[in-house]
Each structure stands twice: as structure tokens, then as C-alpha cells.
Amino acid sequence: MYNIIYLISLLVVVGAEYKYETKWFTVPLDHFGFQRNETFQIKYLVNESYWDQGSGPIFFYTGNEGQIEVFAKHTGFIWEIAPLFKAKIVFAEHRYYGASMPFGNKSMDNDHIGYLSSAQALADYADLINYLQGNNIKPRYPVIAFGGSYGGMLAAYFRMKYPHIVSGAIAASAPVHMYPGMTSCDIFNRLVTSNFRTANENCSINIRESWSVIRSYAANANGSEWLHKNWNLCSPLKTADDLDVLLDFLSSMYSTLAMVNYPFSSDFLMPLPAEPVRVVCQYLDKKMTGEQLLQGIGKVLDVFTNYDKSSKCVDYKEGDNYGNLDASGWDYQACTEMVMPMCTNGKTDMFEPMPWNYTKFAEGCHKKYNVYPRGEMARLEYGGNRLQAASNIVFSNGLRDPWTGGGILDSLSDTVRAVVIIDAAHHLDLMPSNPSDPEPVKMAREFHKQHITRWINQFREQYFSTRKF
């Protein structure tokens, strides 16, 4: 129904090995209404060099909150197994992220952002796969969906919502239980703290103590200037709002370090060393107070923001958008359908106490986007923890990953399986293989391959049993 646009077809080299063509596909602005007939183009990346065009599968990455090239570069598992399965590789970009903007530079305006949702994105992917299958009523190629984090949620939801299109899904680090009433709001930050406490108990204690020290310094001009100068902040702390933004940035920094606590150096979200939590905790490995403590936090900031020595200053006002991903649209999704309660208590975690206040959260969303969140929407749309009718999904979670608190850790059936990976951070099993990979990660990848083989065989058996000669 919707034709491919071949305006751009560039051969790109990712790192030193991954090659793909960049293509564009036209999708409706609104898949579910009939009042608006506009269309726009989403980007997707393709590699057919390993593909058996007779019967090889399509490995389809369900793009998440960021430009798709970042995920193509860091999802080495797909690239490494594609020759084995003789698969076509497709990485599809999520609408409203990267270059897949329905309204160009106006896409993030409140008047235009309303068509950003997971359901619309999945419908984009369904249209794209239908095109790749030749618009045939009887699809020829088995499709395996892959995704990590929000992309992992989408991979699972894709299989659940479009089982006639997707034969199976590898859903890595997918927090499908992180919705209101389903998971304790403090679980994420308790797991972040566990990463730092495991590296060094003094590290988490010092971070817990640092919040009041930072507030004390920021309360007077000399202390505020000290933070500006010694932490190399791009902007001085002139107002209480500036301080709140800085504290939010620090909280996000600790969460990110825990998420990407990989055993090798990586530039997935930003350039960081191997075992980044252990690296930064060496600066906080003994009991500290006052200026000495702040100097230690400053060294943590420097590792996080300038490990590759390319940053002139700490641009803390970038907030969650700091790093390689342009994920500015996620805040809107969190304010509408992807409501994931977060709280801290300052006792079982290393953060300032901050209870979850749905009313305050909802009012903040309305002020920013003129919308109110629908806290039950994702659970009703996708099933929450009632996935008995689902099939052919592997949920994998690493015990280092704070998002594991919202993941599926027990198999639900013979066809909805859970893999818990010791010593693994955020979707490490989808990353390129590395000599530093722990053995449980290697075992998880073998588990994935076994299920992919099973799903492909199921598709082929059904295809040939119903084929008319």
C-alpha cells in the first residue's frame, strides 16, 4: 500500500564491520483514524549480504528512542548470527526519533507531537514488513523481532499484537512490568544503588551524603561559584531551578552508569571505560566530607561527561538528553502512555528522598505538553503481567541492570521464556561479542539462537504445509 522511497541509498560503514543501506519508507501519520491523510517517511537500514532470498529470515530490530544508527552499531548479536541463519537485516527507526520526523523541525511542538506512541510505531513496522514481504497475503519469510530496553518492549509487543507478521521476538532488558501498581516505585533506584555498593560500600554512602553538601554549597555565592569552577559546569548555578536541574543530572548520571556497567569500554550512550561504576567509585572509596567529597563527585562527573576528552564543559542542562541518543521524545511518551513510577527514600538507596506523587507528575506533564498521562494505558494495551496468551518471546534481563526490576524473570510458558543473566548490564546479550563477556552472557546468546531456530522452523513447517502447488 505504501511505497518505498529510494531518494537516499547510501552505503555506510558502522565501526569497522557493519555495512547497510539507508532507505526510507512512507507511512501514514495516523494508522488508527481516518480524518488525517498525511504521510511521512521513516528511516530504515538494510543489509542483504547474508540473505538467502529463497527462504532466509528477516531479522528486524524494532527501533527505540534514538537515531537508529546507534542501535545498529551496538546490536552486534544480530550481525554476528545473520550469516548463520542467512538472514536479511533490517533496523527500523521509531517515528519522532532520529530523522523520522513527521513534521520536520516542528515535530516536537505540542501541536504536532500527538502522533508519537508505541502503537503508531508498531503499525509503522507492520506496514514496512508487509512491504518487505512483497505485500503478499501469505508471507514468504519468517520475521524475528529484536530489541533492547524500550526497543525490547516493542519487540515483545510486536509479536503479541502482530503474531501473523512476527514469528518470534528477542526482548532484551524490556521493563514490561514497570507500570503503575505492578512494580514497587523504588526498585529501579535500589538496583542502581546496589551497583555502586557492590563496587565499594563507601561509594554509595558518599553519594548519599553528597546531596546535602551540594545543596549547602549552592546556597551561597562562594559555594555556587566553587561548583561552577571546580566541576567545570557550562552554566553557573544562578537559581533554585538551576540547582534542581543539576541534581537531576547527577541522579541520571548514576542511573546511566549502572545501566551501561559493561565489562568493556563502550560509547553506546557516551564514551565510558570498562566497568564504569568501579572506575568512578575509586574516587569515592573512603569516607569523605565537605570539599573533599565534592572533589570526588567532580571526578565522577569528569569520567561521565569527558572520558574521551572531547567536552569543554559539563552541560548539565541537557538532562536525560546528554550523550549519543537524541531521546527528547521519550519525555512525552512517559507523560502519556509509558508511565513508569520512580521514587527514592534515601535509606535503601543512595538518593535524596523523593516519593512518587502521581498528581504532581500529571500536573507537570500537563504544564509541559498540555496532556495528562493515562497510567493504565500500556497495561491495558499490552497485557501487563497477564501474558498467558502470548507466545514465541524470550525475555532476557541482566542482574546488573536497574531496569531488571520491571522485567520478566520467570518463564510464563513453554513459549514465553525468561533468561536471567548474572553480571550483565543493560541488554548486554545484544551487544557485539567481546573477550570480556561473562559466561552467562554467552549462554544467553546460545539460548536465543536455539529459540530463533525453533521459530523459523515453525514458520517454514506451516508455510509448506499450507502451500498450494
C-alpha positions in Angstrom: 0.0 0.0 0.0 2.8 2.4 0.9 5.7 2.6 -1.5 9.4 2.7 -0.7 11.2 6.0 -1.4 14.7 5.5 -2.9 15.7 9.1 -2.6 18.7 8.1 -0.4 20.6 4.9 -0.6 24.0 5.3 1.0 26.4 2.6 1.8 27.5 3.2 5.4 30.3 1.6 7.4 29.5 1.2 11.1 32.6 0.9 13.2 34.9 -1.4 11.1 32.5 -4.1 10.1 28.8 -3.3 9.9 27.5 -2.2 6.5 24.0 -1.2 5.5 21.9 0.7 3.0 19.8 3.6 4.3 16.3 3.6 2.9 13.1 5.5 3.6 9.5 4.1 3.8 6.3 6.1 3.6 3.8 5.5 6.4 0.5 7.2 7.5 0.7 9.9 10.1 -2.2 8.2 11.8 -2.8 4.5 11.4 -6.0 4.4 13.5 -8.1 7.4 12.4 -9.5 8.5 9.0 -9.5 12.3 9.4 -5.9 12.9 8.6 -4.4 11.5 5.4 -0.9 12.9 5.7 2.1 10.6 5.3 5.7 10.9 6.2 8.9 8.7 5.9 10.6 6.6 8.5 14.2 5.6 8.0 15.4 2.0 8.0 18.7 0.4 7.5 19.2 -2.8 5.4 21.9 -5.4 4.8 21.2 -8.3 2.4 24.7 -9.6 2.0 24.0 -12.8 4.1 20.4 -13.3 2.9 19.1 -16.4 1.3 16.3 -14.7 -0.8 14.7 -18.1 -1.3 13.7 -18.7 2.3 16.1 -16.8 4.6 14.5 -15.0 7.6 14.3 -11.2 8.2 15.9 -10.1 11.4 14.0 -6.9 12.3 15.2 -4.5 15.0 12.3 -2.5 16.5 13.9 0.9 16.9 13.6 2.7 20.1 14.1 6.2 21.5 17.0 7.5 19.4 18.6 7.6 16.0 18.6 4.1 14.5 22.3 4.1 13.6 23.3 4.0 17.3 21.3 0.8 17.8 22.7 -0.7 14.5 26.2 -0.1 15.7 25.7 -1.6 19.2 23.4 -4.6 18.4 26.2 -6.8 17.3 24.4 -10.1 18.1 22.1 -9.6 15.1 25.1 -9.0 12.8 27.0 -12.0 14.2 24.3 -14.5 13.8 22.9 -13.3 10.4 25.4 -15.4 8.4 24.4 -18.5 10.3 20.7 -18.0 9.6 21.3 -16.5 6.1 19.2 -13.6 7.3 18.3 -10.2 5.9 19.0 -7.5 8.5 16.6 -4.5 9.0 16.9 -1.8 11.6 13.8 0.4 11.6 13.7 3.9 13.1 11.0 4.8 15.5 8.8 7.7 14.5 9.7 11.1 16.1 13.3 10.0 16.7 16.4 10.4 14.6 15.5 11.6 11.2 12.0 10.1 11.1 10.1 13.3 11.9 6.5 13.7 10.7 6.6 17.5 10.8 10.3 18.2 10.4 11.6 20.7 12.9 8.1 21.3 14.2 7.6 17.6 15.2 8.3 18.1 18.9 5.9 21.1 19.2 2.8 20.4 21.3 0.6 20.9 18.2 2.4 18.1 16.3 3.8 15.6 18.8 0.4 13.9 19.4 1.1 11.1 16.9 4.1 9.8 18.9 3.1 6.5 20.5 4.2 2.9 20.7 1.1 1.7 18.9 1.7 4.1 16.0 5.3 2.9 15.8 4.4 -0.8 15.7 1.9 -0.1 13.0 4.7 1.6 11.0 6.8 -1.5 11.4 3.9 -3.8 10.4 3.5 -1.7 7.2 7.2 -1.9 6.5 7.4 -5.6 6.9 4.3 -6.1 4.7 6.2 -4.2 2.1 9.4 -6.3 2.6 7.2 -9.4 2.2 6.0 -8.2 -1.2 2.6 -7.3 0.1 1.7 -11.0 -0.1 -1.3 -12.3 1.8 0.8 -15.4 2.6 4.3 -14.0 3.8 7.3 -15.9 2.4 9.9 -15.1 5.0 9.9 -15.7 8.8 10.4 -12.4 10.7 12.3 -12.4 14.0 12.0 -9.2 16.1 14.8 -7.9 18.2 15.0 -5.0 20.6 16.7 -3.8 23.8 15.2 -1.6 26.6 12.1 0.2 25.2 13.0 -1.5 21.9 12.8 -4.8 23.7 9.3 -3.9 24.9 8.4 -3.1 21.3 9.8 -6.4 20.1 7.6 -8.3 22.6 4.6 -6.2 21.9 5.1 -6.6 18.1 4.9 -10.3 18.5 1.9 -10.0 20.7 0.0 -7.5 18.6 1.0 -8.8 15.2 1.7 -12.6 15.5 0.7 -13.1 11.9 3.7 -10.8 10.9 6.3 -11.7 13.5 7.3 -15.3 14.1 9.2 -14.6 17.4 10.9 -11.9 19.5 14.1 -11.5 21.5 13.1 -8.9 24.1 16.2 -7.8 26.0 16.1 -5.7 29.2 12.4 -4.9 28.5 10.8 -3.4 31.6 7.2 -4.5 30.7 6.2 -4.6 34.4 7.4 -1.0 35.2 3.8 0.4 35.1 1.8 1.8 37.9 0.7 -0.7 40.5 2.8 -3.5 39.0 6.2 -2.9 40.4 7.4 -1.0 43.5 8.4 2.5 42.6 11.7 2.2 44.5 13.0 -0.9 42.7 14.9 0.9 40.0 16.9 3.2 42.3 17.6 0.4 44.8 19.2 -1.6 41.9 21.2 1.4 40.8 22.5 1.7 44.4 23.3 -2.0 44.5 25.7 -1.5 41.6 27.6 1.2 43.5 27.5 -0.6 46.8 28.9 -3.7 45.2 31.8 -1.8 43.7 32.6 -0.2 47.1 30.2 0.4 50.1 31.8 3.8 50.8 30.9 4.8 47.3 27.2 4.6 47.7 27.4 6.1 51.2 29.4 9.1 49.9 26.9 9.7 47.1 24.0 9.6 49.7 25.8 12.1 51.8 26.7 14.4 48.8 23.2 15.8 48.2 23.1 17.9 51.3 26.7 19.0 50.8 25.9 20.1 47.3 22.8 22.0 48.5 24.8 23.7 51.2 27.5 24.9 48.8 24.9 26.0 46.2 23.1 28.1 48.8 25.8 30.8 48.9 27.6 32.7 46.1 31.1 31.4 47.0 30.0 27.8 47.2 28.0 28.1 44.0 31.0 29.6 42.2 33.2 26.8 43.6 30.9 24.2 42.0 30.8 26.1 38.7 34.5 26.3 38.5 35.7 23.0 40.0 33.0 20.9 38.3 33.6 22.8 35.0 29.9 23.5 34.6 28.9 25.1 31.4 26.3 27.3 33.2 26.6 28.8 36.7 24.0 27.9 39.3 22.0 31.2 39.4 18.6 30.0 40.6 17.0 27.2 42.6 15.8 25.7 39.3 19.4 25.5 38.1 20.3 23.6 41.2 17.3 21.2 40.7 18.4 20.6 37.1 22.0 19.8 38.2 20.8 17.4 40.9 18.6 15.7 38.4 21.5 15.4 36.0 23.6 13.8 38.8 20.8 11.3 39.5 20.6 10.5 35.8 24.3 10.1 35.7 24.4 7.4 38.4 21.5 5.6 36.8 23.2 5.6 33.4 26.5 4.4 34.8 24.7 1.4 36.4 22.8 0.7 33.1 25.9 0.6 31.0 28.2 -1.1 33.6 29.7 -3.3 30.9 32.9 -5.3 31.2 34.4 -3.4 28.2 34.7 0.2 27.2 31.8 1.4 25.1 30.4 4.5 23.5 26.8 3.3 23.4 25.3 6.2 25.3 28.5 8.1 25.8 32.2 7.1 25.8 32.9 5.3 29.0 35.6 2.9 30.3 35.1 -0.8 31.1 33.4 -1.3 34.4 32.5 2.4 34.7 30.9 2.1 38.1 34.0 0.5 39.5 36.1 3.2 37.8 34.2 6.2 39.3 33.9 4.6 42.7 37.7 4.6 43.1 37.2 8.4 43.7 34.7 7.8 46.5 36.3 4.7 48.1 36.8 6.2 51.6 34.6 8.2 53.9 34.6 11.8 52.7 33.1 15.1 53.8 32.8 18.7 52.6 35.0 19.9 49.8 36.9 16.6 49.6 33.6 14.8 48.9 32.6 17.4 46.2 36.0 17.0 44.6 35.4 13.2 44.4 31.9 13.8 42.8 33.6 16.2 40.4 35.9 13.4 39.2 32.9 11.1 38.7 31.4 13.9 36.6 34.5 14.2 34.5 34.6 10.4 33.7 30.9 10.5 32.8 31.0 13.6 30.6 34.5 13.7 29.3 36.1 10.3 29.3 37.2 10.9 25.7 38.4 14.4 26.5 36.2 16.0 23.9 33.9 18.1 26.1 34.8 21.6 27.0 32.4 21.7 30.0 29.6 19.8 31.7 26.4 20.8 30.0 24.2 19.6 32.9 21.1 21.3 31.4 20.9 18.7 28.7 19.5 16.4 31.4 18.5 12.9 30.1 19.3 14.0 26.5 23.0 14.1 27.4 25.0 11.7 25.3 24.7 10.0 21.9 20.9 9.5 21.8 18.6 12.3 20.8 15.8 10.9 23.0 13.9 14.1 23.6 10.6 12.5 22.6 10.7 10.0 25.4 9.6 12.5 28.0 6.4 12.9 26.1 5.9 9.2 25.9 6.5 9.0 29.7 3.9 11.7 30.1 1.2 9.8 28.1 1.4 6.0 27.8 4.7 4.9 29.3 4.1 6.0 32.8 6.8 4.3 35.0 6.7 5.4 38.6 10.0 6.1 40.2 10.7 7.0 43.9 13.5 7.1 46.4 13.7 7.1 50.2 17.4 7.8 51.0 17.7 4.7 53.1 17.5 1.7 50.9 19.0 3.8 48.1 21.7 6.5 47.8 19.4 9.3 46.6 17.6 12.1 48.1 14.1 11.0 49.4 11.5 11.6 46.7 8.2 9.9 46.9 6.1 9.1 43.8 3.4 11.7 43.5 1.1 10.9 40.6 -0.8 14.1 40.9 2.3 16.2 40.8 3.7 14.2 37.9 0.4 14.6 35.9 0.3 18.3 36.5 3.9 18.6 35.3 3.0 16.7 32.1 0.0 19.0 31.5 2.1 22.1 32.1 4.8 20.9 29.6 2.7 19.2 26.9 -0.9 20.1 27.6 -1.7 16.4 28.2 -2.5 14.3 31.2 -0.9 10.8 31.4 -3.0 7.7 31.1 -1.4 5.5 33.8 -3.4 2.3 32.9 -3.0 2.7 29.1 0.1 0.5 28.5 -1.1 -2.3 30.8 -4.5 -2.4 29.1 -2.9 -2.1 25.6 -0.3 -4.8 26.0 -1.3 -7.0 28.9 1.0 -6.0 31.8 1.9 -9.3 33.5 -1.0 -11.2 32.1 0.8 -12.6 29.0 -0.7 -16.2 29.1 -1.9 -15.8 25.5 1.5 -14.6 24.2 4.0 -17.0 22.5 7.4 -17.2 21.0 9.1 -14.5 23.1 12.3 -14.6 25.1 12.7 -12.0 27.8 16.3 -11.6 28.9 17.5 -9.5 31.9 20.8 -8.9 33.5 21.2 -8.6 37.2 23.4 -5.5 37.0 20.7 -3.7 35.1 18.4 -1.5 37.2 15.6 -2.0 34.6 15.5 -5.7 35.6 13.2 -4.6 38.4 10.4 -4.2 35.8 11.4 -7.2 33.7 10.0 -10.8 33.4 12.3 -13.0 35.4 10.3 -16.3 35.4 9.2 -18.2 32.3 5.5 -17.9 31.8 5.1 -20.9 29.5 7.0 -23.2 27.1 6.9 -20.4 24.5 7.3 -17.3 26.7 10.7 -17.8 28.3 12.8 -15.8 30.7 16.6 -15.7 30.8 18.3 -14.1 33.9 21.9 -13.2 33.2 24.3 -12.9 36.1 26.8 -10.0 35.9 25.1 -8.4 32.8 24.1 -4.8 32.4 21.5 -3.3 30.1 20.9 -5.7 27.1 24.5 -6.8 27.1 23.4 -10.0 25.3 22.5 -8.0 22.2 25.9 -6.1 22.2 28.8 -7.2 20.0 30.6 -10.2 21.5 33.7 -9.3 23.4 36.5 -11.3 25.0 35.4 -9.8 28.4 31.9 -11.1 28.1 30.9 -13.2 31.2 30.0 -16.8 30.5 26.3 -16.3 31.4 26.0 -13.8 28.5 27.4 -16.3 26.1 25.0 -18.9 27.3 22.1 -16.5 26.9 23.0 -15.9 23.3 23.1 -19.6 22.6 19.6 -19.8 24.2 18.4 -17.0 21.9 19.8 -18.9 18.8 18.0 -22.1 19.8 14.7 -20.3 20.0 15.2 -18.4 16.8 15.9 -21.7 15.1 12.7 -23.1 16.5 10.6 -20.2 15.4 12.0 -20.2 11.9 11.3 -24.0 11.6 7.8 -23.5 12.9 7.2 -20.8 10.2 8.6 -23.0 7.4 6.6 -26.1 8.5 3.4 -24.1 8.5 4.3 -22.3 5.2 5.0 -25.5 3.3 2.1 -27.4 4.8 -0.4 -24.9 3.5 1.3 -24.1 0.3 -0.6 -24.7 -2.9 1.3 -26.2 -5.8 
